[in-house]
Structure formats: structure tokens, C-alpha cells
Amino acid sequence: MLIQILKTMRPRQWTKNLMVFIPFAFTLREYWLPFSPEMWTFLREATLAFVLFCILSGVIYLINDLVDIDKDRLHPKKRFRPLASGALSKSAALVAIIVLLLVALPASFALGFWFGIIATIYFVLMLSYSYILKHIVILDVFTLAAGLVLRALGGAAAIHVPASPWLYVCTALLALFIGFAKRRHELLLLEDNATNHRLILKEYTPEVLDQMIAVTTASFVMAYSLYTFSAKNLPPNNAMMLTIPFALFVVFRLLYLVHIKGEGGSPEEMLLRDKWLLGAILLWGISIVAILYAFGRG
């Protein structure tokens, strides 16, 4: 039963919770030196934030599968999920939800008051999505994007550092792209059964979603490029502009996977399965950290 609960909590999707480490990486310039006590304290707090978001997002997936159990049974892939297939009972899922919440929410406030507030907002927002917001066109994707932004904000709150406004903008735009790509994949995969699985899909067409994807990707590239030479907390020599090619490659690779390979339904699987995408993201992250440390003192 524990294995089925864990499967329903979608460990592969926990890669999204790595967003909490972004503020930690950007503290290199002002807040800590390598191997200093501050570094290990921040790393511990960021890791705890990651674990707590994994639990909370896992609870949301449990709730989603309970709500969508009948619709998931119509989906070619989701019908094999533990709840939809009957491998996990509804009562066991409910018990798991209660126990996990009794652990995660108090622990969130123990990590920090503002982190607890953000974690609670995240949970309430995602719960609202499961019952209400996922039925409202465009707002459904905005809600999913807000979930990623709240993860990044939670990472900043956990280590008690201010988050850059650029973090909100870039994270939100990239998250919107992921959300619209997911809707596009669902629409094309399910075809005539799309609205039976997710009623909101009748409000979208592939053409409209392609336009939304184009707008969000172009906006992300522009916002990230502006960030690299205008953000106040970056090295004054504009060295962060050297990371723009990595951002471009990641965006173009994502567009290639969505439009040519027909992927996008599961961003975490794309990340883990596509070595070019994973490699580019890793190199992007390494280059950011290297620049912040090498030029952090101006």
C-alpha cells in the first residue's frame, strides 16, 4: 500500500520542487562563502523546503486522483494509476492525505513563518485548482504557473533572503509555457475524448495554444536577457549575459520536443528522458553559479 501511495504522489514530478533551490544559488554574491557555516545553514533550510513541497505536492496529486478517478479511467495512460486502476483504495488515500498534512503544514511554519504562509497558500491554491480553477479557461494554466512561482518564493522565504522581482517574471513565463504545452499535448493525444477527460480542453484549440506558447517563450527570452544585465544583485561586469545561449537552447529544445516530438504532457519526464535538455539545464545552472561566485565581489 505504501508503494501505491508513493506512486500516486508522483515522485517524478518532484523535479518541479527543485525551484526552491534557485534563491539559494543566487545568495552566492551577497550572503555566503563556500563551505562557510552560512552556506550549510542555507543548504539545510532549502533542502527542508524541498522535502516539504514534495510532501504537499504529493498530497495534491492524491487529492487530484481522488477527484478525477472516473475521468482518469477514460485516459489511455492515467487509467493505470493506483486509484484509477483500483490498486489503491479511496480510504487509504484519504488517511495518507490527513497524516501527511498533519506533518507537512506544522513543519512548514517551524521552518519559518513566511515559508509556512507560502506553503499554505500553495496548498490552498492547488486545492482550489482541483475543484474550481481547472475549469476556467486560461486561469487554469495561470494557476499551475503560480504553483511554480510559489515554490521559488518558498525557497527564498526558507533561507530568509529577499527574492528578486526578475525571479517572479522569468519563473512565471517559463511555467506558463509548460502549462500551455501540457494542454496542447492532452488535446492532441486524446483527440475526440479530450473533453471527456478534461472538460476545459473544449475551450482550447491547438492553434490558440501554439500562439500562447509562442508569446510566453518569446517573453521569457526577453525577460531573462534583460535580467542578465539589469538586475542589481548580479556582477557589475554583465558576465551573466554569457548564460543567455543556454536559456535560448533550453527554450528551443522544449519547442522542438513539443512541436516535433509531440511531447509536453509530462515536463518532468521530458527533463529526465531527453539528455540534451537535461544537459543544457545543468550547464545553465553551473554557469550561473560559476559567474556569481567568480565575479560576486565585483
N, C-alpha and C positions, 0 to 999 in steps of 0.2 A: 504493500500500500504506500509506503514512504517513497518508493521509486516512482510510482504513478503520480503522487503529489508533486514530486520534484520535476517530473516531465511536464506536468501541467503548468508549472511555474516558469517554463521556457528558459532554461539556463543559457541557451544560445543567444537569447535576446538580451541577456545581461550585459553584452558588449556596449549597449547604449549607455549604461550606467558609468562607463569609463569617462563620460563627460565631467564627472565630479573632479577628475584629476587635472583638468585644464587650468583652473585658477592656481593650483599647486605649482604647476610648471612655470607659470608667469610670476611667481614670487621670487624667482631666481635673481631678478635685478635688484630688488629692494629689501628682501626680508631674511635671506639666509645664505650661508656659505656651505659648500659641500661638506657633508659629514659633521656638521655642527649640530648641537642639541636642538636648535630650532628646526632644522631640516627633518630630523627624525620625529619630532613632535608633529609637524605639519603632515608628514607622510602617514603617521599613525592615524591622525584625525581624518585625513582624506580617505584612507582605506576603510575606516569605520563607516564613513558616509557612503562609500561604495557598497559595502555589505548591507547597510540599512535600506538603500534604494533598491538593491537586489531583492530583499525581502518584500518591500512594499510593492514593487512592480510585479513580483511573483504573485502576491495576493490579488492584484488587479487582474492578472491573467486567470487566476482561479475563478474570480467573480465573472469575468467575461465569458469563460467557458460554461459557467452555470447559466448565465443569461442567454447565451447563444446556442445552447446544447442542441436544440431542434434544428436550427439553421445549419449548424456545423455538420450535421448528419447528411446534408444535401451537398456538401462541398467535397470535391474529389480527393482532397488531401486531409482536410480538417476532420473528416469523419473517422479518422483513425486516432484522434486524440483520446486520452484516457476517459474523459467524461462522455464524449460523444459515442465512443465505442462500448462503454459500459465497464471498462476495466477499473474505473474509479467511481465509487458511489457518490451521490449528491451529499449524503450525510457526512461522509468522511471529508469531502471538500469543505463543507461548512465548518466542521471542527478545526480543520487546518487553518482556515481563514481567521477564525476567532483567536486561536493560540498565537499565530504569527503577528497579528495586530497588537495583542497584549504585550508582546515582546518588542516589536519594532517602534511603535509610537512613543512609549516612555523612554526607550533608549535614545531616540532622536532628540528629545528635549534634554536628556542627560549630556549629549554631545555638545549642545549649545541651544540657547533659547531660540535664536533666529533660524538655526537649522531645523529645529523642531517645527517651527511655524511653516517653513518652506516645505518640509516633508509632509506636513498635514494638508497644506494647500494642494500639493501634488496628488495626494491620495484622494482628496475630495474632488478635485478636478477630473481625475481619471475615472472615478466612480460616476461622476455626472456624465462623463462621456459614454460609459457603458449603458446608461439608461436613457439619456436625453440627447446629448450633444452630437452623438454619432449619427443622428437622424437629421441634422441640419446641414445643408449643403455649404461647402467651403469652411464653415465653422468647425466641422468635424476634423478637417486636416489641421486647422489652426490650433485645435485643442491638442492634437498629437504633437505638434511642434512645440507648444507651450510646455509639454512634459519634458522635452529635451532641454529647453531653456531653464526650467526649474532645477534640473539635475546640475547644470553648470552653476547656477546661483547657490544651490545647496553646497557645492564644493567650496565656493568662496566663504559661505557662512560657517562651514565646518572648521576652516582654518583661520577664521576671523580676519579676513582681508577684504578690502573693497573690490568689487567686480567692475571691470571696465564696461562702459556702455557698448563698446565695439563687440564685446563678448555676447551681449544680448542679440545684437543685429546679425552678426555672422552665424551664430548658432541657430537663430530663428529662421533665417533664409535657407540654410542647409537642411534644417528639419522640415521646412515646407516642401522642399524638393523631394525629400524622401517620402513624405506623406502623399504627395500627388503621384509619384511614381508607383507607390503601393496601390492606390486607387486604379491607376491605369492597368497595372498587371492583373488585378482582380477582374476588371471589366473585360479584358481580352481573354483571360483564362476561362471564365465562367460563361461568357457569351450569353445565350438566352436564359440561363439560370442565374445570372448575376443578381437580379433584383430579388430572387427567392432567398439568396444567401444574405445579401446586404441591401436593404431597401433604398438606401441613399444612392446607390450606384445608378439608379434610373435618372438621377439629376446630372450625371456626368456623361460626356462622350469622349472618346479617345482624342478627338481634335481639340476640344476645350482643355483637356488635361495636358496635351502637348504644349499648348500656349502657356499654361500656368507653369509648367516645368521650365520652359524657355525663359520666362520672366524671372523666376526665382533663381535659376542658375546664373543668369547674367547679372542680376542684382548682387548675388553672393560674391562673384568675382570682383565686381566694382567695389563693394564694401570692404572686402578683405584687402584689396590693393590699397585703398585709401587708409585703412588701418595701419598698414606696414610702414607708412611714412608720416602719419599724423598723430598717432596715439602718444600720449605724454609719457607713458611708462616704458617706452621702448628706447633702445640705444640711439643716441642723437646722430649717429653716422648713417642712418637709414639702411643698415645692414639687413634688417628684417625683409626688405624688398627682395632679397635673394630667395625667399621662400615662395614667392608668387608662382614660379613654374610648377612647384609641387601641387599647389592649390589648383592650378589650371589642369594639370594632368589628372588629378583625382576627379574633378568635375567632368572632364571629357571621358574618362574611363567609365564613370557612372552613367553618362548619357549613352555611351556605346553599349553597356550591359542592358540598359533599359530598352533602347530602341532596336538594337541589332540582335541581341541575345534573348530578348523578351523576358528579362528578369525585373526585379524591383519589388516583388511581393514580400520578400523576406530580406531586408537590408543586412541583417546580421549574417545570413548565410552567404550573401554576395561577398561580404567582407572576408569571411573565413575561407571561402572557396576560390576566390579569384586572387591569385598570387600577385598580379600586377597592381591591383587596387590595394591589397594589404601592404605590399612593399612600398608603394608610394606614400601611404599614410604614415607608415613607420619612419620613412626618410624625412617626411614633412615634420613630424614631431621631433625627431632627433635634431634636425637643422634649427628648429625654433629654440630648443633647449640650448644647443651649442652657441647660437648667436646671443641669446640672453646672458649666458654665463661669460662668454668671451668678451663681450662689449658692455656688460651690465654696469660697469662703473664709469662708462663714458670716457 
